[in-house]
Structures are given as structure tokens and as C-alpha cells.
Amino acid sequence: MKENVVVEKSYRSAVMAVKFCAGPNGRRVGTLRRQFLEAATSVGANVEEAQAARSRADFISKMSIAAKESRESNYWLRLFRDSDLTPPAALTSLLPLSEELIRLTQAIVHSAEHPRSTAS
């Protein structure tokens, strides 16, 4: 079976988010942690739902939600970083992956909304 990069990366990101929020630093920031965890795990859930879409519109809808949740997740990570609530080392892997998921999901939505014409 061919590897699906966005499925793999969104799942890996969700696992990292769960571990981050369960760690000692995550306990200090309950409300922010919950907001981040909901957004971060929603990315992968919506990407998975998009894999079983019944139509192009359904696929675009689910991937659009994943793109929005990617942006929200990144917002919470930047807030953790910039408010000094979390040691920068704890975000070393999460922030770049979050930024990559934003680019991937947005590119997928754009490609689905604007398919290239195959007619010559």
C-alpha cells in the first residue's frame, strides 16, 4: 500500500501532542493544554475522515477542517513558546511538524478545489 504522507504526519503529530500534554510541562497549563490537544488531534481525525470521503466536496470539507485545525494547533504551540510556559526544547519537534502540516493540508485543499485539466 502506498504511503500517505499527510495521514502519517498528522497521526505522528497527534501522538506527539498527547505525549507533550501528558508530560510534566503540560500539567501547568490546563486550559491551554486542552485547547491545543483538541486542535492537534482533530487534524489527524479529519484527515482520516477525508480518506473515506463520499465525494470531492466531502473530501474538501474534511481537509479544510484539518487545515484550520492545523493552524489552530500551531497557534497554541506558538503561545506556549512565546509565553515561556514550556521549555523551548519541548517544542523542537512539534513546531516544525505543525508548520509542515499547515502547508500540506492547505496544498491538498487547493489541489482538490482547483484540479488541473487533463484535456489538451
DSSP file (Angstrom, degrees, kcal/mol; ACC not computed):
  #  RESIDUE AA STRUCTURE BP1 BP2  ACC     N-H-->O    O-->H-N    N-H-->O    O-->H-N    TCO  KAPPA ALPHA  PHI   PSI    X-CA   Y-CA   Z-CA
    1    1 A M              0   0    0      0, 0.0     2,-0.1     0, 0.0     0, 0.0   0.000 360.0 360.0 360.0 135.3    0.0    0.0    0.0
    2    2 A K        -     0   0    0      1,-0.1     2,-0.2     2,-0.0     0, 0.0  -0.430 360.0-110.0 -70.4 137.2    1.3    3.4   -1.0
    3    3 A E        -     0   0    0     -2,-0.1     2,-0.7     1,-0.1    -1,-0.1  -0.457  21.4-147.9 -68.8 135.0    2.3    5.7    1.9
    4    4 A N     >  -     0   0    0     -2,-0.2     4,-2.4     1,-0.2     5,-0.2  -0.916   7.7-161.2-106.1 106.8    0.0    8.7    2.5
    5    5 A V  H  > S+     0   0    0     -2,-0.7     4,-2.9     1,-0.2     5,-0.3   0.885  86.7  48.2 -59.7 -45.7    2.3   11.4    3.9
    6    6 A V  H  > S+     0   0    0      2,-0.2     4,-2.2     1,-0.2    -1,-0.2   0.872 111.9  50.0 -68.3 -34.8   -0.4   13.6    5.4
    7    7 A V  H  > S+     0   0    0      2,-0.2     4,-2.0     1,-0.2    -2,-0.2   0.952 114.9  44.2 -64.4 -48.6   -2.1   10.7    7.1
    8    8 A E  H  X S+     0   0    0     -4,-2.4     4,-2.4     1,-0.2    -2,-0.2   0.925 117.0  44.4 -63.0 -46.3    1.2    9.6    8.6
    9    9 A K  H  X S+     0   0    0     -4,-2.9     4,-2.4     2,-0.2    -1,-0.2   0.877 112.4  50.7 -70.8 -37.4    2.4   13.0    9.6
   10   10 A S  H  X S+     0   0    0     -4,-2.2     4,-1.9    -5,-0.3    34,-0.4   0.887 113.0  47.0 -68.5 -35.9   -1.0   14.1   11.1
   11   11 A Y  H  X S+     0   0    0     -4,-2.0     4,-2.3    -5,-0.2    -2,-0.2   0.931 112.4  49.0 -68.1 -44.8   -1.1   10.9   13.2
   12   12 A R  H  X S+     0   0    0     -4,-2.4     4,-2.3     1,-0.2    -2,-0.2   0.890 110.5  52.1 -61.6 -38.9    2.5   11.3   14.3
   13   13 A S  H  X S+     0   0    0     -4,-2.4     4,-2.3     2,-0.2    -1,-0.2   0.903 108.5  50.3 -63.6 -41.8    1.7   14.9   15.3
   14   14 A A  H  X S+     0   0    0     -4,-1.9     4,-2.4     2,-0.2    -2,-0.2   0.909 110.0  50.2 -64.0 -41.9   -1.3   13.8   17.3
   15   15 A V  H  X S+     0   0    0     -4,-2.3     4,-2.3     1,-0.2    -2,-0.2   0.928 111.7  48.1 -61.5 -44.8    0.8   11.2   19.2
   16   16 A M  H  X S+     0   0    0     -4,-2.3     4,-2.6     1,-0.2    -2,-0.2   0.884 110.3  52.5 -63.3 -38.3    3.4   13.9   19.9
   17   17 A A  H  X S+     0   0    0     -4,-2.3     4,-2.6     2,-0.2    -2,-0.2   0.914 109.0  49.3 -64.1 -43.0    0.7   16.3   21.1
   18   18 A V  H  X S+     0   0    0     -4,-2.4     4,-1.8     2,-0.2    -2,-0.2   0.933 113.3  46.5 -61.8 -45.8   -0.7   13.7   23.5
   19   19 A K  H  X S+     0   0    0     -4,-2.3     4,-1.1     1,-0.2    -2,-0.2   0.907 112.4  50.9 -63.5 -41.4    2.8   13.0   24.9
   20   20 A F  H  < S+     0   0    0     -4,-2.6     6,-0.6     1,-0.2     3,-0.5   0.928 112.8  45.1 -60.8 -46.3    3.5   16.7   25.2
   21   21 A C  H  < S+     0   0    0     -4,-2.6    -1,-0.2     1,-0.2    -2,-0.2   0.772 112.6  51.1 -72.6 -25.8    0.3   17.4   27.1
   22   22 A A  H  < S+     0   0    0     -4,-1.8    -1,-0.2    -5,-0.2    -2,-0.2   0.651  95.2  93.8 -83.6 -15.8    0.7   14.3   29.4
   23   23 A G  S  X S-     0   0    0     -4,-1.1     4,-1.0    -3,-0.5     3,-0.5  -0.091  96.6 -92.8 -73.3 175.0    4.3   15.4   30.3
   24   24 A P  T  4 S+     0   0    0      0, 0.0     4,-0.4     0, 0.0     3,-0.2   0.812 124.0  51.4 -61.2 -33.0    5.3   17.4   33.3
   25   25 A N  T >4 S+     0   0    0      1,-0.2     3,-0.8     2,-0.2     4,-0.4   0.829 102.6  60.5 -74.2 -30.8    5.1   20.8   31.5
   26   26 A G  G >4 S+     0   0    0     -6,-0.6     3,-1.0    -3,-0.5     7,-0.2   0.799  93.5  64.1 -67.1 -29.0    1.6   20.1   30.1
   27   27 A R  G 3< S+     0   0    0     -4,-1.0     3,-0.5     1,-0.2    -1,-0.2   0.763  93.1  63.1 -67.9 -24.7    0.1   19.8   33.6
   28   28 A R  G <  S+     0   0    0     -3,-0.8     2,-0.3    -4,-0.4    -1,-0.2   0.721 104.7  45.3 -72.4 -21.5    0.9   23.5   34.4
   29   29 A V    <>  +     0   0    0     -3,-1.0     4,-3.2    -4,-0.4    -1,-0.2  -0.537  67.0 166.1-127.2  65.1   -1.3   24.9   31.7
   30   30 A G  H  > S+     0   0    0     -3,-0.5     4,-2.4    -2,-0.3     5,-0.2   0.880  74.7  40.1 -50.5 -56.8   -4.6   23.0   31.8
   31   31 A T  H  > S+     0   0    0      2,-0.2     4,-2.2     1,-0.2    -1,-0.2   0.928 119.7  45.0 -65.7 -45.9   -6.9   25.1   29.7
   32   32 A L  H  > S+     0   0    0      1,-0.2     4,-2.7     2,-0.2     5,-0.2   0.907 112.2  53.7 -62.9 -41.0   -4.3   25.9   27.0
   33   33 A R  H  X S+     0   0    0     -4,-3.2     4,-2.9     1,-0.2    -2,-0.2   0.920 109.0  47.8 -59.7 -45.2   -3.3   22.2   27.0
   34   34 A R  H  X S+     0   0    0     -4,-2.4     4,-2.5    -5,-0.2     5,-0.2   0.919 111.8  50.0 -63.5 -43.3   -6.8   21.1   26.4
   35   35 A Q  H  X S+     0   0    0     -4,-2.2     4,-2.1     1,-0.2    -2,-0.2   0.938 114.3  44.9 -59.8 -47.3   -7.3   23.6   23.6
   36   36 A F  H  X S+     0   0    0     -4,-2.7     4,-3.2     1,-0.2     5,-0.2   0.932 112.7  50.6 -62.6 -46.6   -4.1   22.5   21.9
   37   37 A L  H  X S+     0   0    0     -4,-2.9     4,-2.3     1,-0.2     5,-0.3   0.893 109.8  50.3 -62.5 -40.3   -4.8   18.8   22.3
   38   38 A E  H  X S+     0   0    0     -4,-2.5     4,-1.4    -5,-0.2    -1,-0.2   0.929 115.5  42.4 -62.8 -44.9   -8.2   19.1   20.8
   39   39 A A  H  X S+     0   0    0     -4,-2.1     4,-1.3    -5,-0.2    -2,-0.2   0.933 114.8  49.9 -67.2 -45.5   -6.9   21.0   17.8
   40   40 A A  H  X S+     0   0    0     -4,-3.2     4,-0.8     1,-0.2    -2,-0.2   0.881 114.7  42.5 -64.6 -39.8   -3.9   18.8   17.3
   41   41 A T  H  X S+     0   0    0     -4,-2.3     4,-1.7    -5,-0.2    -1,-0.2   0.764 106.7  63.1 -79.3 -23.4   -5.8   15.5   17.4
   42   42 A S  H  X S+     0   0    0     -4,-1.4     4,-2.6    -5,-0.3     5,-0.3   0.823  93.7  63.6 -67.8 -31.0   -8.6   16.9   15.3
   43   43 A V  H  X S+     0   0    0     -4,-1.3     4,-2.2     1,-0.2    -1,-0.2   0.972 107.9  39.7 -56.2 -55.9   -6.1   17.3   12.4
   44   44 A G  H  X S+     0   0    0     -4,-0.8     4,-2.6   -34,-0.4    -1,-0.2   0.875 113.4  54.9 -63.5 -38.8   -5.5   13.6   12.1
   45   45 A A  H  X S+     0   0    0     -4,-1.7     4,-2.2     1,-0.2    -1,-0.2   0.911 111.4  44.2 -62.4 -42.1   -9.1   12.7   12.7
   46   46 A N  H  X S+     0   0    0     -4,-2.6     4,-2.2     2,-0.2    -1,-0.2   0.856 111.4  53.2 -72.5 -34.4  -10.3   14.9    9.9
   47   47 A V  H  X S+     0   0    0     -4,-2.2     4,-1.2    -5,-0.3    -2,-0.2   0.924 110.6  48.5 -62.7 -43.4   -7.5   13.7    7.6
   48   48 A E  H >X S+     0   0    0     -4,-2.6     3,-0.6     1,-0.2     4,-0.5   0.924 110.7  50.0 -62.3 -44.7   -8.7   10.1    8.3
   49   49 A E  H >< S+     0   0    0     -4,-2.2     3,-1.4     1,-0.2    -1,-0.2   0.883 105.3  57.8 -61.6 -37.4  -12.3   11.0    7.6
   50   50 A A  H >< S+     0   0    0     -4,-2.2     3,-1.7     1,-0.3    -1,-0.2   0.813  94.8  65.6 -63.0 -29.1  -11.3   12.6    4.3
   51   51 A Q  H << S+     0   0    0     -4,-1.2    -1,-0.3    -3,-0.6    -2,-0.2   0.745 107.2  41.6 -64.9 -21.7   -9.8    9.3    3.2
   52   52 A A  T << S+     0   0    0     -3,-1.4    -1,-0.3    -4,-0.5    -2,-0.2   0.056  85.1 149.2-111.5  23.7  -13.3    7.9    3.2
   53   53 A A    <   -     0   0    0     -3,-1.7     3,-0.1     1,-0.1    -3,-0.1  -0.239  42.3-148.5 -60.1 145.4  -15.0   10.9    1.7
   54   54 A R  S    S+     0   0    0      1,-0.1     2,-0.3     2,-0.0    -1,-0.1   0.573  77.3   9.9 -91.4 -11.5  -18.0   10.1   -0.5
   55   55 A S  S  > S-     0   0    0      1,-0.1     4,-2.5     0, 0.0     5,-0.2  -0.970  80.1-100.7-156.9 167.8  -17.5   13.0   -2.9
   56   56 A R  H  > S+     0   0    0     -2,-0.3     4,-2.9     1,-0.2     5,-0.2   0.909 123.5  52.4 -59.6 -42.1  -14.9   15.6   -3.8
   57   57 A A  H  > S+     0   0    0      2,-0.2     4,-2.4     1,-0.2    -1,-0.2   0.894 109.3  48.6 -63.0 -40.1  -16.9   18.2   -1.8
   58   58 A D  H  > S+     0   0    0      2,-0.2     4,-2.4     1,-0.2    -1,-0.2   0.917 112.3  49.2 -65.0 -43.4  -16.9   15.9    1.3
   59   59 A F  H  X S+     0   0    0     -4,-2.5     4,-2.7     1,-0.2     5,-0.3   0.935 112.1  47.8 -60.3 -47.8  -13.1   15.4    0.9
   60   60 A I  H  X S+     0   0    0     -4,-2.9     4,-2.4     1,-0.2    -2,-0.2   0.903 110.8  52.5 -61.7 -41.5  -12.5   19.2    0.5
   61   61 A S  H  X S+     0   0    0     -4,-2.4     4,-1.9    -5,-0.2    -1,-0.2   0.944 112.7  43.1 -59.9 -49.6  -14.7   19.9    3.6
   62   62 A K  H  X S+     0   0    0     -4,-2.4     4,-2.2     1,-0.2    -2,-0.2   0.906 116.0  47.3 -66.1 -42.0  -12.8   17.4    5.8
   63   63 A M  H  X S+     0   0    0     -4,-2.7     4,-2.3     2,-0.2    -1,-0.2   0.838 108.8  55.6 -70.4 -30.6   -9.4   18.5    4.6
   64   64 A S  H  X S+     0   0    0     -4,-2.4     4,-2.3    -5,-0.3    -1,-0.2   0.903 108.2  48.3 -65.0 -40.8  -10.4   22.2    5.0
   65   65 A I  H  X S+     0   0    0     -4,-1.9     4,-2.8     2,-0.2     5,-0.2   0.919 110.3  51.7 -64.2 -42.7  -11.2   21.4    8.6
   66   66 A A  H  X S+     0   0    0     -4,-2.2     4,-2.0     1,-0.2    -2,-0.2   0.897 109.4  50.4 -59.8 -40.5   -7.9   19.7    9.0
   67   67 A A  H  X S+     0   0    0     -4,-2.3     4,-1.9     2,-0.2    -1,-0.2   0.914 111.9  47.0 -64.5 -43.0   -6.1   22.7    7.6
   68   68 A K  H  X S+     0   0    0     -4,-2.3     4,-2.3     1,-0.2    -2,-0.2   0.910 112.4  49.2 -65.1 -42.1   -7.9   25.1   10.0
   69   69 A E  H  X S+     0   0    0     -4,-2.8     4,-2.7     1,-0.2    -1,-0.2   0.835 107.1  56.7 -67.6 -31.7   -7.2   22.8   13.0
   70   70 A S  H  X S+     0   0    0     -4,-2.0     4,-2.2    -5,-0.2    -1,-0.2   0.921 108.5  46.9 -61.8 -43.9   -3.5   22.7   11.9
   71   71 A R  H  X S+     0   0    0     -4,-1.9     4,-2.1     2,-0.2    -2,-0.2   0.909 112.7  48.8 -65.0 -42.0   -3.4   26.5   12.0
   72   72 A E  H  X S+     0   0    0     -4,-2.3     4,-2.2     2,-0.2    -2,-0.2   0.924 110.0  51.7 -64.3 -43.0   -5.1   26.5   15.5
   73   73 A S  H  X S+     0   0    0     -4,-2.7     4,-2.1     1,-0.2    -1,-0.2   0.918 109.8  49.7 -58.1 -44.4   -2.7   23.8   16.8
   74   74 A N  H  X S+     0   0    0     -4,-2.2     4,-2.5     1,-0.2    -1,-0.2   0.872 106.8  56.3 -63.2 -37.6    0.3   25.9   15.6
   75   75 A Y  H  X S+     0   0    0     -4,-2.1     4,-2.3     1,-0.2    -2,-0.2   0.940 107.8  47.2 -58.2 -48.6   -1.2   29.0   17.3
   76   76 A W  H  X S+     0   0    0     -4,-2.2     4,-2.5     1,-0.2    -2,-0.2   0.892 111.0  51.8 -64.2 -38.9   -1.3   27.2   20.7
   77   77 A L  H  X S+     0   0    0     -4,-2.1     4,-2.5     2,-0.2    -1,-0.2   0.924 110.1  48.3 -62.9 -43.4    2.3   25.9   20.2
   78   78 A R  H  X S+     0   0    0     -4,-2.5     4,-3.2     1,-0.2     5,-0.2   0.883 110.5  52.5 -63.4 -37.0    3.5   29.5   19.5
   79   79 A L  H  X S+     0   0    0     -4,-2.3     4,-1.7     2,-0.2     6,-0.3   0.921 108.7  49.3 -65.2 -43.3    1.6   30.7   22.5
   80   80 A F  H  <>S+     0   0    0     -4,-2.5     5,-1.6     2,-0.2     6,-0.9   0.945 116.2  44.3 -56.3 -47.8    3.3   28.0   24.7
   81   81 A R  H ><5S+     0   0    0     -4,-2.5     3,-1.2     1,-0.2    -2,-0.2   0.945 116.3  43.3 -63.6 -50.6    6.6   29.1   23.3
   82   82 A D  H 3<5S+     0   0    0     -4,-3.2    -1,-0.2     1,-0.3    -2,-0.2   0.662 111.1  53.5 -78.1 -16.1    6.2   32.8   23.5
   83   83 A S  T 3<5S-     0   0    0     -4,-1.7    -1,-0.3    -5,-0.2    -2,-0.2   0.376 106.4-124.8 -95.8   4.5    4.6   32.9   26.9
   84   84 A D  T < 5S+     0   0    0     -3,-1.2    -3,-0.2    -4,-0.3    -2,-0.1   0.783  72.8 128.8  58.6  30.2    7.6   30.9   28.4
   85   85 A L  S   <S+     0   0    0     -5,-1.6    -4,-0.1    -6,-0.3   -57,-0.1   0.624  70.0  39.1 -85.0 -14.4    5.2   28.3   29.7
   86   86 A T  S    S-     0   0    0     -6,-0.9    -1,-0.1    -5,-0.1    -2,-0.1  -0.996  92.2-106.5-137.6 137.6    7.2   25.5   28.1
   87   87 A P    >>  -     0   0    0      0, 0.0     3,-1.8     0, 0.0     4,-0.5  -0.419  33.0-123.4 -60.7 137.0   10.9   25.0   27.7
   88   88 A P  G >4 S+     0   0    0      0, 0.0     3,-1.4     0, 0.0     4,-0.4   0.820 109.2  64.2 -53.0 -33.5   11.8   25.6   24.0
   89   89 A A  G >4 S+     0   0    0      1,-0.3     3,-0.9     2,-0.2     4,-0.3   0.816  93.5  61.6 -62.2 -29.5   13.3   22.1   23.8
   90   90 A A  G <4 S+     0   0    0     -3,-1.8     4,-0.3     1,-0.2    -1,-0.3   0.727 107.8  44.0 -68.7 -20.0    9.9   20.6   24.4
   91   91 A L  G <X S+     0   0    0     -3,-1.4     4,-2.1    -4,-0.5    -1,-0.2   0.392  81.3 104.5-104.1   1.3    8.7   22.2   21.2
   92   92 A T  T <4 S+     0   0    0     -3,-0.9    -1,-0.1    -4,-0.4    -2,-0.1   0.860  94.2  26.2 -53.8 -43.5   11.7   21.4   19.0
   93   93 A S  T  > S+     0   0    0     -4,-0.3     4,-1.5    -3,-0.2    -1,-0.2   0.799 118.6  58.3 -90.5 -32.2    9.8   18.7   17.1
   94   94 A L  H  > S+     0   0    0     -4,-0.3     4,-2.5     1,-0.2     5,-0.2   0.925 101.6  51.1 -68.9 -46.5    6.3   19.9   17.4
   95   95 A L  H  X S+     0   0    0     -4,-2.1     4,-2.4     1,-0.2     5,-0.2   0.934 111.1  45.5 -62.3 -49.0    6.5   23.3   15.9
   96   96 A P  H  > S+     0   0    0      0, 0.0     4,-2.1     0, 0.0    -1,-0.2   0.906 115.1  48.3 -61.7 -39.3    8.2   22.3   12.6
   97   97 A L  H  X S+     0   0    0     -4,-1.5     4,-2.3     2,-0.2    -2,-0.2   0.900 110.5  52.1 -66.1 -39.5    5.8   19.4   12.1
   98   98 A S  H  X S+     0   0    0     -4,-2.5     4,-1.8     1,-0.2    -1,-0.2   0.918 110.3  47.9 -60.7 -44.5    2.9   21.7   12.8
   99   99 A E  H  X S+     0   0    0     -4,-2.4     4,-1.9     1,-0.2    -1,-0.2   0.872 110.7  51.8 -65.3 -37.3    4.1   24.1   10.2
  100  100 A E  H  X S+     0   0    0     -4,-2.1     4,-2.8     1,-0.2    -1,-0.2   0.891 107.3  52.5 -66.4 -39.2    4.6   21.3    7.7
  101  101 A L  H  X S+     0   0    0     -4,-2.3     4,-2.7     2,-0.2     5,-0.3   0.862 106.1  54.4 -65.8 -35.0    1.0   20.1    8.3
  102  102 A I  H  X S+     0   0    0     -4,-1.8     4,-2.3   -32,-0.2     5,-0.2   0.960 112.1  43.6 -59.9 -50.3   -0.3   23.5    7.6
  103  103 A R  H  X S+     0   0    0     -4,-1.9     4,-2.2     2,-0.2    -2,-0.2   0.922 115.8  48.0 -62.1 -44.9    1.4   23.6    4.3
  104  104 A L  H  X S+     0   0    0     -4,-2.8     4,-2.4     2,-0.2    -2,-0.2   0.947 113.9  44.4 -62.8 -50.2    0.4   20.0    3.4
  105  105 A T  H  X S+     0   0    0     -4,-2.7     4,-2.4     1,-0.2   -38,-0.2   0.900 114.5  49.2 -66.1 -39.6   -3.3   20.4    4.3
  106  106 A Q  H  X S+     0   0    0     -4,-2.3     4,-2.5    -5,-0.3    -1,-0.2   0.901 111.5  49.6 -65.2 -39.3   -3.6   23.7    2.5
  107  107 A A  H  X S+     0   0    0     -4,-2.2     4,-2.6    -5,-0.2    -2,-0.2   0.893 110.7  50.2 -66.3 -38.8   -1.9   22.4   -0.6
  108  108 A I  H  X S+     0   0    0     -4,-2.4     4,-2.4     2,-0.2    -2,-0.2   0.929 111.8  47.5 -64.9 -44.6   -4.2   19.4   -0.6
  109  109 A V  H  X S+     0   0    0     -4,-2.4     4,-2.5     2,-0.2     5,-0.2   0.934 112.9  49.0 -61.6 -45.8   -7.3   21.6   -0.3
  110  110 A H  H  X S+     0   0    0     -4,-2.5     4,-2.0     1,-0.2    -2,-0.2   0.922 112.1  48.2 -60.7 -44.6   -6.0   23.9   -3.0
  111  111 A S  H  < S+     0   0    0     -4,-2.6    -1,-0.2     1,-0.2    -2,-0.2   0.881 112.9  48.0 -63.9 -38.2   -5.3   21.0   -5.4
  112  112 A A  H  < S+     0   0    0     -4,-2.4    -1,-0.2     1,-0.2    -2,-0.2   0.863 114.4  45.9 -71.2 -35.3   -8.7   19.4   -4.7
  113  113 A E  H  < S+     0   0    0     -4,-2.5    -2,-0.2     1,-0.2    -1,-0.2   0.791 124.1  33.4 -75.7 -27.7  -10.5   22.7   -5.3
  114  114 A H  S  < S-     0   0    0     -4,-2.0    -1,-0.2    -5,-0.2    -2,-0.1  -0.547  79.6-175.6-129.2  66.1   -8.5   23.5   -8.4
  115  115 A P        -     0   0    0      0, 0.0     2,-0.2     0, 0.0    -3,-0.1  -0.327  31.9-109.3 -64.9 144.5   -7.8   20.3  -10.2
  116  116 A R        -     0   0    0     -5,-0.1     2,-0.3     1,-0.1    -2,-0.0  -0.493  33.2-112.1 -72.4 141.9   -5.6   20.5  -13.3
  117  117 A S        -     0   0    0     -2,-0.2    -1,-0.1     1,-0.1    -3,-0.0  -0.585  21.6-164.5 -75.6 133.4   -7.4   19.9  -16.5
  118  118 A T        +     0   0    0     -2,-0.3     2,-0.2    -3,-0.0    -1,-0.1   0.504  59.7 102.9 -94.7  -5.9   -6.2   16.7  -18.3
  119  119 A A              0   0    0      1,-0.1    -2,-0.1     0, 0.0     0, 0.0  -0.544 360.0 360.0 -77.4 141.8   -7.8   17.8  -21.6
  120  120 A S              0   0    0     -2,-0.2    -1,-0.1     0, 0.0    -3,-0.0   0.403 360.0 360.0-105.4 360.0   -5.4   19.0  -24.2
